[in-house]
Structures are given as C-alpha cells and as structure tokens.
Amino acid sequence: MRESSARTPLVRLAVLFFLQPLSSALWILPFGNVLAARGLEVLVPVVFAFPPVAALFSPLLAGVLADHKIPSQRLLRYLLFGSSVLMFSASLAVERANAPLILALMLAHAVLFAPTGTLATAVVLANSSNPARHFPFFRIWSTVSWIAAGYFISFGISSDFSPRAMTAASFCELALALYTFVLPPAPAPNVSLRRSGWKEILGLKAVMHFPGGMPPVLLAMVALTMCFSAAFFPYAPQLLSSTGIARPSAWMTVAQWSEILFIGLLPLFLHRVKPQWLMLFGLGCGGVRCLSFAGYAGGCGWPLAVAGLAMHGPVTAFTFVTMQIFMEKNLPPEVRNRAQALVSVFGSGVGPLAGLLVSGLLASATILPGKLDAGSWAAFWGAFAALHLLAAGFFFLRLRRNVPDA
C-alpha cells in the first residue's frame, strides 16, 4: 500500500510531462504545411520566431514569480487557461487565412505558453529525490507525446494541412490546466525580494558565479545548438512533403523514437562522461542531421532522411536535457526555478530566434515557391551543417584548453 502511494506522484508527474509538450506538438508539427496550403508560407519563419522571442523574457519572469510569489503548479494553471483560449482563436484565424490576426494571436500565445515547460520541469524536479536518475524517465514521456501527436495528426484527424490540429492543441492546453489541480505540491515560494539586486532576483548571480565558470560555457553551447537546429521543425516536414512523402507528421516521429532511446540511455552516459563533452557530441550530431538531409535532397535515398530525423535524439538528450539536470544538481534550491528559466531563455529563446532569422533568410533565397528543387534543399541544409560543425570545432578547442569540473 505504501509503495502504491509513493508511485502515485510519479505517475501524475509523468502525465504532466506527456500533456505539456503534446500541446506544442499538435500545432508545431503540421503548422508549416498548414500555412503553405493557404498561401501563407511567408508567415512560417515569423510565427516560428514568436516562441523564441517570448522565451527571451517570459520564462524568467515566471521563474521569479515561482521562486518568490506563486506556487509553480498554480502559475502553470493560469498560463495554460489563457493559452488555450488564444490557440483556439488562432485556429479560426488560420481557417479564414487572416494573416494579421494569426500573427497577433500566435504572438500572445507564445508569451503565455513559453514558461509552461520551465514550470512543468520545476514541478517535476521539486518532487524528485534523485534528478539525474528520475528526470530522464519523466522527460521520455514528453517525447512519447510528440510521437502520439504525429500519428494523431496524420491518421487520427488527417490534419497534416488543416488547422484542426491547432484546435486539438487548444483542448489539450485546457485539459492540462485542469490537470494541475491534482499535481503534487511544489515547495512554497520564498517571498523575500527586498534588498536584492536584479542579478540576484533573476538568478544570474548564482549561475554566472558558479565555480569553474561552467554554466556560461554550457549555456552558450545550448544556445548555438538550438540556433543551428532551428530549421528542423519548420522545414523538415516541408522537405519530406516536397519529395512525395504523403504523411510527413507521422514520419517526423522518427525523431521522437530516437529521443526516447537516447534520453533512456542518458543516465548511463552521465555516469561516465562529463556533461560538457556530452553536449559537444550533441552539437556535432546536429551537423550530421543536416548533412543527412542535404544528401537526401540530393537524391541519395530515403535512409538518409531517416538518419537525419534520428539525429534529433542525441541532439536533444545530450544538450538541453543534460543542461537541465546539471542546473538542478549543482545550484541551490532557492534559485533553481530561475536557473531552469535561464536554460529556457538560451535554449528556447536566444538560440532558436537567431536560427530562425538565418533559416528565414536562407528559405527566402532557396526553398520558397518556385524553387522547390533538390539543389536548393541541399544548399539549405548544407549551410546549416557547416554552421553546426564550425561551432563544434570552436567549443572543442575551448573545452580542451580549459575543461571546468562538473
């Protein structure tokens, strides 16, 4: 009986990590093709830039509130209720091809939804006695949700090119908001903010003065990895559909199956390899992913497309997830919400925003309508492969000269 009651919070937390990313996956996976089907492909890089823009500030503000004012699960509830209303409204705007309204609603949605991943992580880690061991298990469920979303979009509601997937996302957000009522409680916030400088309030002081200077280096690596990976979700489904693959959302789940594998193996890697080298390997895998897509576009066969999709697993597990575990393990409890928010700022904000700007420029020159030829796709992915590998070389030299302890 005691064992069963101990497992109950773990099950609840796993469900939380399933539903939160499911809300994102339901609209992100088909969104590029949905807009393109309505002649709105010019909005793709703009809308996909909204979440990174929001991630520059929204998670940090939510982290301050969660550390000092409002319990994480309650703040998560408020944000999800608002996000649900905005996403439902945006689905109606897409159906009517109302570009200005789409932009306004998706920007507002991004601001409210951006902190939800950080807050869900904070709730899970606050209820885990061994983050390095338990967190990969919870994180796997967020990957399972992306797989479920891909199959649901392609086979359940046949919405690879329909805003019905956005409607489904809005209902998922509503369900998750209601679900927060049954989550185990997070620690009570520390309400003392007086006589604290802005660096201390945002958690920058604790992070930037960590012994050995590790967090700034790893945050930069996370940002660059996510920067050069920014083209994956907006443009990989379009690459697949342009080469005759009928259900690209389902094919995209190869990336999530790979993610499950590598996140499941992550505790073994963390036990044997320092986090900075794991993250460097993840950065290199991003370059291999883009090279595989370039080869596939060049006519080398579908196995290269599968290989490129599968590289998403080590990229995610060895960069973003490793960084989240590192922050939870090495920083004091009173700044962990803000530290996780900083990971989100760099990994979901700074990096992807820069990458989307670059990918938008490359797309406008190569792969927009009238230029969907194999050579253009190969040039597009080849450019990102070169950026990945140059960054990996830079960090290899940086870490070899001065490897901080972890």
C-alpha positions as CSV (number, residue, x, y, z in Angstrom):
1,M,0.0,0.0,0.0
2,R,2.8,2.3,0.9
3,E,4.6,1.5,-2.4
4,S,1.5,2.3,-4.4
5,S,1.0,5.7,-2.7
6,A,4.7,6.5,-3.4
7,R,4.2,5.8,-7.1
8,T,1.1,8.0,-7.4
9,P,3.0,11.3,-7.6
10,L,5.4,9.8,-10.1
11,V,2.6,8.8,-12.4
12,R,1.0,12.3,-12.0
13,L,4.3,13.9,-13.0
14,A,4.7,11.6,-16.0
15,V,1.3,12.6,-17.2
16,L,2.2,16.3,-16.8
17,F,5.3,15.7,-19.0
18,F,3.2,14.0,-21.5
19,L,0.5,16.6,-21.8
20,Q,2.6,19.8,-21.8
21,P,4.7,19.0,-24.9
22,L,1.6,17.4,-26.6
23,S,0.0,20.9,-26.6
24,S,3.0,22.2,-28.6
25,A,3.4,19.2,-30.9
26,L,-0.2,19.2,-32.1
27,W,0.3,22.6,-33.8
28,I,4.0,22.8,-34.4
29,L,4.3,19.5,-36.5
30,P,1.9,20.5,-39.2
31,F,2.0,24.3,-39.0
32,G,4.4,24.9,-41.9
33,N,2.3,22.8,-44.3
34,V,-1.0,24.3,-42.9
35,L,0.1,27.8,-43.7
36,A,1.6,26.8,-47.0
37,A,-1.7,25.2,-48.1
38,R,-3.3,28.6,-47.6
39,G,-0.7,30.6,-49.4
40,L,0.7,32.0,-46.1
41,E,4.1,30.3,-46.2
42,V,5.7,33.8,-45.8
43,L,4.4,33.7,-42.2
44,V,6.2,30.4,-41.3
45,P,9.5,31.9,-40.1
46,V,7.7,34.8,-38.4
47,V,5.3,32.6,-36.4
48,F,8.0,30.1,-35.5
49,A,10.1,33.0,-34.2
50,F,7.4,34.0,-31.7
51,P,8.2,31.3,-29.1
52,P,11.9,32.1,-29.1
53,V,11.1,35.8,-28.8
54,A,8.8,35.1,-25.9
55,A,11.4,32.8,-24.3
56,L,13.8,35.7,-24.0
57,F,11.8,37.2,-21.1
58,S,8.6,35.2,-20.3
59,P,10.2,32.2,-18.5
60,L,12.5,34.5,-16.5
61,L,9.5,36.5,-15.2
62,A,7.6,33.3,-14.5
63,G,10.7,31.9,-12.7
64,V,10.9,34.9,-10.4
65,L,7.1,34.6,-9.6
66,A,7.5,30.9,-9.0
67,D,10.5,31.3,-6.7
68,H,9.0,34.2,-4.7
69,K,5.3,34.6,-5.1
70,I,3.1,32.0,-6.7
71,P,3.5,28.1,-6.5
72,S,4.7,26.7,-9.8
73,Q,1.6,24.5,-10.4
74,R,-0.8,27.4,-9.8
75,L,1.1,29.7,-12.1
76,L,1.2,26.9,-14.7
77,R,-2.6,26.7,-14.5
78,Y,-3.2,30.4,-15.1
79,L,-0.9,30.4,-18.1
80,L,-2.5,27.3,-19.7
81,F,-6.1,28.6,-19.4
82,G,-5.0,31.8,-21.3
83,S,-3.0,29.8,-23.9
84,S,-6.0,27.6,-24.6
85,V,-8.3,30.5,-25.5
86,L,-5.6,32.1,-27.7
87,M,-4.8,28.9,-29.6
88,F,-8.5,28.2,-30.3
89,S,-8.9,31.7,-31.6
90,A,-5.8,31.3,-33.8
91,S,-7.1,28.1,-35.4
92,L,-10.2,30.1,-36.5
93,A,-8.0,32.8,-37.9
94,V,-5.9,30.3,-39.9
95,E,-9.1,28.8,-41.3
96,R,-10.0,32.3,-42.6
97,A,-6.5,33.0,-43.7
98,N,-6.4,36.2,-41.7
99,A,-2.7,36.9,-41.6
100,P,-2.7,39.9,-39.2
101,L,-4.9,38.1,-36.7
102,I,-2.9,35.0,-36.9
103,L,0.3,36.9,-36.1
104,A,-1.3,38.8,-33.2
105,L,-2.9,35.7,-31.6
106,M,0.2,33.5,-32.0
107,L,2.4,36.1,-30.5
108,A,0.2,36.4,-27.5
109,H,0.0,32.6,-27.2
110,A,3.8,32.4,-27.3
111,V,4.2,34.9,-24.4
112,L,1.8,32.9,-22.2
113,F,2.9,29.4,-23.2
114,A,6.7,29.9,-23.1
115,P,7.1,29.5,-19.4
116,T,5.0,26.3,-19.1
117,G,7.8,24.0,-20.0
118,T,10.1,25.5,-17.4
119,L,7.3,25.4,-14.8
120,A,6.5,21.8,-15.5
121,T,10.2,21.0,-15.2
122,A,10.3,22.8,-11.9
123,V,7.3,20.9,-10.5
124,V,8.8,17.6,-11.6
125,L,12.3,18.3,-10.2
126,A,11.0,19.7,-6.9
127,N,9.3,16.3,-6.3
128,S,12.3,14.2,-7.4
129,S,14.7,12.8,-4.8
130,N,17.3,11.9,-7.5
131,P,17.0,14.3,-10.5
132,A,19.8,12.6,-12.5
133,R,18.1,9.3,-12.2
134,H,14.4,10.3,-12.4
135,F,14.3,13.2,-14.7
136,P,15.2,11.3,-17.9
137,F,12.3,8.9,-17.2
138,F,9.9,11.8,-16.9
139,R,11.4,13.5,-20.0
140,I,10.8,10.4,-22.1
141,W,7.1,11.0,-21.7
142,S,7.4,14.3,-23.3
143,T,8.9,12.6,-26.3
144,V,6.2,10.0,-26.3
145,S,3.7,12.8,-26.6
146,W,5.4,14.1,-29.8
147,I,5.1,10.6,-31.3
148,A,1.4,10.4,-30.3
149,A,0.8,13.9,-31.8
150,G,2.4,12.9,-35.1
151,Y,0.3,9.8,-35.5
152,F,-2.8,11.6,-34.2
153,I,-2.4,14.4,-36.7
154,S,-1.7,12.1,-39.7
155,F,-4.0,9.2,-39.0
156,G,-6.4,10.3,-36.3
157,I,-7.7,13.6,-37.6
158,S,-6.0,13.7,-41.0
159,S,-4.8,17.3,-40.4
160,D,-1.3,17.5,-41.9
161,F,-2.6,20.5,-43.8
162,S,-5.6,21.5,-41.6
163,P,-6.0,23.9,-38.6
164,R,-8.0,21.2,-36.8
165,A,-4.6,20.2,-35.3
166,M,-4.5,23.7,-33.7
167,T,-8.0,23.2,-32.3
168,A,-6.9,19.9,-30.8
169,A,-3.9,21.7,-29.2
170,S,-6.2,24.3,-27.6
171,F,-8.3,21.5,-26.0
172,C,-5.1,19.8,-24.8
173,E,-4.0,23.0,-23.1
174,L,-7.3,23.3,-21.4
175,A,-7.1,19.7,-20.2
176,L,-3.6,20.3,-18.8
177,A,-4.8,23.4,-17.0
178,L,-7.5,21.4,-15.2
179,Y,-5.0,18.6,-14.5
180,T,-2.8,21.0,-12.5
181,F,-5.4,20.6,-9.7
182,V,-4.2,17.1,-9.0
183,L,-0.4,17.7,-9.2
184,P,1.7,17.2,-6.0
185,P,2.6,20.5,-4.4
186,A,5.9,22.3,-5.1
187,P,7.8,24.0,-2.3
188,A,6.2,27.2,-1.1
189,P,7.8,30.3,-2.7
190,N,10.3,32.4,-0.8
191,V,8.6,35.8,-0.6
192,S,11.6,37.8,0.3
193,L,12.7,40.1,-2.5
194,R,13.8,43.1,-0.6
195,R,17.3,44.4,-0.9
196,S,18.0,42.1,-3.8
197,G,19.8,43.3,-6.9
198,W,18.4,42.5,-10.3
199,K,21.1,39.9,-11.0
200,E,20.1,38.0,-7.8
201,I,16.4,38.3,-8.5
202,L,16.8,36.8,-11.9
203,G,19.2,34.1,-10.7
204,L,22.1,35.4,-12.8
205,K,24.4,35.9,-9.8
206,A,24.2,32.3,-8.7
207,V,24.6,30.9,-12.2
208,M,27.3,33.2,-13.5
209,H,29.5,32.8,-10.4
210,F,29.3,29.0,-10.3
211,P,32.8,27.5,-9.5
212,G,34.8,26.9,-12.7
213,G,32.6,29.1,-14.9
214,M,30.7,26.1,-16.2
215,P,27.2,27.4,-16.7
216,P,28.1,30.3,-19.1
217,V,30.0,28.0,-21.4
218,L,27.3,25.4,-21.4
219,L,24.5,28.0,-21.8
220,A,26.4,29.3,-24.9
221,M,26.6,25.7,-26.2
222,V,22.9,25.1,-25.7
223,A,22.1,28.4,-27.5
224,L,24.3,27.6,-30.5
225,T,23.0,24.0,-30.8
226,M,19.4,25.3,-30.7
227,C,20.3,28.1,-33.1
228,F,21.6,25.7,-35.8
229,S,18.7,23.3,-35.1
230,A,16.0,25.9,-35.6
231,A,15.2,24.9,-39.2
232,F,14.2,21.3,-38.1
233,F,10.5,21.7,-37.2
234,P,9.6,24.4,-39.7
235,Y,11.3,23.0,-42.7
236,A,11.9,19.2,-42.3
237,P,8.2,18.4,-42.8
238,Q,8.2,20.6,-45.9
239,L,11.3,18.8,-47.2
240,L,9.5,15.4,-46.7
241,S,6.3,16.6,-48.4
242,S,8.1,18.2,-51.3
243,T,9.8,14.8,-52.1
244,G,6.5,13.0,-52.2
245,I,6.1,11.7,-48.7
246,A,2.3,11.9,-48.0
247,R,2.2,11.9,-44.2
248,P,5.1,14.0,-43.0
249,S,3.9,14.4,-39.5
250,A,4.0,10.7,-39.0
251,W,7.5,10.5,-40.5
252,M,8.6,13.2,-38.1
253,T,8.0,10.8,-35.2
254,V,11.3,9.0,-36.1
255,A,12.9,11.9,-34.3
256,Q,11.0,11.3,-31.2
257,W,11.6,7.5,-31.2
258,S,15.3,8.3,-31.3
259,E,14.8,10.8,-28.5
260,I,13.3,8.2,-26.3
261,L,16.2,5.9,-26.9
262,F,18.9,8.5,-26.1
263,I,17.1,10.0,-23.1
264,G,16.6,6.5,-21.7
265,L,20.4,5.9,-22.0
266,L,21.3,9.4,-20.7
267,P,21.8,8.3,-17.0
268,L,24.4,5.8,-18.2
269,F,26.2,8.5,-20.2
270,L,26.1,11.0,-17.4
271,H,27.6,8.4,-15.0
272,R,30.7,8.0,-17.3
273,V,31.1,11.2,-19.3
274,K,31.3,14.9,-18.2
275,P,28.3,16.9,-19.2
276,Q,30.3,19.4,-21.4
277,W,31.6,16.5,-23.6
278,L,28.1,15.1,-23.9
279,M,26.8,18.4,-25.0
280,L,29.6,18.8,-27.5
281,F,28.7,15.4,-29.0
282,G,25.1,16.6,-29.3
283,L,26.2,19.7,-31.1
284,G,28.1,17.5,-33.6
285,C,25.1,15.2,-34.1
286,G,23.1,18.3,-35.2
287,G,25.6,18.8,-38.0
288,V,25.2,15.1,-39.0
289,R,21.5,15.6,-39.1
290,C,21.7,18.5,-41.6
291,L,24.3,16.6,-43.7
292,S,21.9,13.7,-43.9
293,F,19.0,15.9,-45.1
294,A,21.3,17.6,-47.7
295,G,22.2,14.1,-49.0
296,Y,18.6,13.0,-49.1
297,A,17.6,16.2,-51.0
298,G,20.5,15.4,-53.4
299,G,18.9,12.0,-54.3
300,C,20.9,9.6,-52.0
301,G,17.7,7.8,-50.9
302,W,15.2,7.8,-48.0
303,P,17.5,6.1,-45.5
304,L,19.4,9.4,-45.2
305,A,16.1,11.2,-44.4
306,V,15.5,8.6,-41.6
307,A,19.1,9.1,-40.4
308,G,18.6,12.8,-40.3
309,L,15.4,12.5,-38.3
310,A,17.0,10.1,-35.9
311,M,19.8,12.5,-35.1
312,H,17.2,14.6,-33.2
313,G,17.6,12.2,-30.3
314,P,21.2,12.8,-29.3
315,V,20.9,16.5,-30.1
316,T,18.1,16.9,-27.5
317,A,19.3,14.4,-24.9
318,F,22.9,15.5,-24.8
319,T,22.3,19.2,-24.9
320,F,19.1,20.5,-23.5
321,V,18.2,17.7,-21.1
322,T,21.8,17.4,-19.9
323,M,21.9,21.1,-19.1
324,Q,18.6,20.9,-17.1
325,I,19.9,18.1,-15.0
326,F,23.2,19.9,-14.4
327,M,21.5,23.0,-13.2
328,E,19.2,21.1,-10.8
329,K,22.1,19.1,-9.4
330,N,24.6,21.9,-8.9
331,L,22.6,25.0,-7.9
332,P,20.9,25.9,-4.6
333,P,17.2,25.2,-4.3
334,E,16.3,28.9,-3.9
335,V,17.4,29.8,-7.5
336,R,16.6,26.6,-9.4
337,N,13.4,27.9,-11.0
338,R,15.3,30.9,-12.3
339,A,18.2,28.7,-13.4
340,Q,15.9,26.5,-15.4
341,A,14.3,29.6,-16.8
342,L,17.8,30.7,-18.0
343,V,18.2,27.4,-19.8
344,S,14.9,28.0,-21.5
345,V,16.0,31.6,-22.4
346,F,19.1,30.4,-24.1
347,G,17.8,27.1,-25.5
348,S,14.3,28.1,-26.4
349,G,14.9,31.9,-26.9
350,V,18.2,33.3,-27.9
351,G,19.4,30.3,-29.9
352,P,16.2,29.4,-31.9
353,L,15.5,33.1,-32.5
354,A,18.9,33.6,-34.2
355,G,18.5,30.4,-36.1
356,L,15.0,31.2,-37.4
357,L,16.3,34.5,-38.7
358,V,19.0,32.8,-40.5
359,S,16.8,30.0,-41.8
360,G,14.2,32.6,-42.9
361,L,16.8,34.4,-45.0
362,L,18.0,31.1,-46.5
363,A,14.5,30.0,-47.2
364,S,13.6,33.2,-49.0
365,A,16.6,32.7,-51.3
366,T,16.2,28.9,-51.9
367,I,13.1,27.0,-51.0
368,L,10.1,29.3,-51.3
369,P,7.5,28.5,-54.0
370,G,9.0,28.2,-57.5
371,K,12.4,27.0,-56.1
372,L,11.5,23.6,-54.5
373,D,14.2,21.8,-56.4
374,A,16.6,19.2,-54.9
375,G,19.7,21.5,-55.3
376,S,18.0,24.3,-53.3
377,W,17.1,21.9,-50.4
378,A,20.6,20.5,-50.4
379,A,22.1,24.0,-50.2
380,F,19.8,25.0,-47.4
381,W,20.6,22.0,-45.2
382,G,24.3,22.1,-46.2
383,A,24.6,25.6,-44.9
384,F,23.2,24.6,-41.5
385,A,25.5,21.6,-41.4
386,A,28.5,23.8,-41.9
387,L,27.4,26.1,-39.1
388,H,26.9,23.2,-36.7
389,L,30.4,21.7,-37.4
390,L,32.2,25.1,-37.1
391,A,30.6,25.7,-33.7
392,A,31.5,22.1,-32.6
393,G,35.1,22.8,-33.6
394,F,35.2,26.1,-31.7
395,F,33.8,24.5,-28.5
396,F,36.2,21.5,-28.8
397,L,39.1,23.9,-28.7
398,R,37.6,25.9,-25.9
399,L,36.9,22.9,-23.7
400,R,40.3,21.2,-24.5
401,R,42.1,24.3,-23.3
402,N,40.1,24.7,-20.1
403,V,37.8,21.9,-19.0
404,P,35.8,23.0,-15.9
405,D,34.9,20.4,-13.3
406,A,31.3,19.2,-13.4
